[in-house]
Amino acid sequence: MKSTFKRNTNAGKDSEKIRKRPEKTGKEIFTVLQEQIINKISNSNTVTTLQLAEILNVNSRTVEKNIRSLRESGMLQRKGGRKQGYWIVNVNAGKESEKGSRGER
């Protein structure tokens, strides 16, 4: 007994575009998804990774990886814990990276 499955040709096309097109911001290069994450966090600094994943229509693990990358570049900081915490977007991250600083946590 063979099973055949139709391939969904529309699935993932938007997310592929999000991951492949980098945009240059100062000295740092961020993907379109990372730019979207920064914009959403700027609008609501208490947004969770699960909420971001739902809004951006990507997997929560994808959001977590991109947030980790943004934190390592110094663009994002987290203050407080999981429930009471909030995000800080560092607009001067490009200037800090020129000096060789990786950003503090």
N, C-alpha and C positions, 0 to 999 in steps of 0.2 A: 504494500500500500504506500503510494507516494503522496506526499503533501506538497502542494505548490503554494507559494506566497507571492502576492503582488508587491512589487517594490513601490513604495511611496516616493515619487520623484520630487515632490514638493517639500518633503521633510528635510529639515536641516539647511535649506538654502540660505535662509536669513542668518542663521547662526554661523554658517561658513563665512559669509561676508563680514560678519562682526569680528571674527577671529583673524582674518587674513589681511585686512587693510590697516596698517599702522599709520598713525598721524604723529607728526613731529610737534612737540611742545617744548620750546627752549632746547636744552640739550638732551632731554629725556624723550624716548619714543614710547608712546602709549597706543594700544590697540583701540579700535572703535568701542569695543566692549568696556575697556577700562575707562574710556572717556565717559561712557554712559553711566558707569558705576559712580564715577566722581560727580557727575551732574545730579544723579538721584540722591546721593549722600549730601550734596550741597543743599538740595531742596528740603531734605528731612534727615537730620543728623542722627536720629535714633532708629533708622531703618535697619532691619535684620538681613542677614544673608539669604534667608528663606524668602523674605519679601522681595529682595532684589532679584532672586532667581525667577520668581513668579512674574514680576513686572517685565523683566528682560527676556523671558521665555527661554531660559537656559537652565542647566542643571545646577543645583546648589553647590556642588563640588567645583564647578567651573568658576562660580562667583568667589568661592573661598580661595582658590588658587590665584585669581586675579587680584583679590584684596591683599593677599600675602605679598605679591609682587609690588603692589602700590605702597604697602607699608615698608618694604625693604628699600624702595627708592626714596622714601621720605615724604611721599605725596599724601599719605593717610596716616593718621594716628588714632588710637583708640584710648579713650579715657573712661575709667570706671569698669564695672563688671558687665556680665552678659545682660542682666536685666535693667540695671540703672545706668548703664554706660551710654556713651555717644561718640560719634566720629568727628574728627577734626581734619579738614582738608587744608593742607599746607600749600598755598599758592607759590611759595618761594622755594619749592623743592628743586627746581632746575638750577637755581643759584647755588644751593647747598651742594648739589652734586658736582658742580664745577670745582668746588673747593676740595672735593674728595670725601666729603661727609656722606655716610650712608643713611643718616637719619636716626634719631634715637627713639626708643619705644617707651 
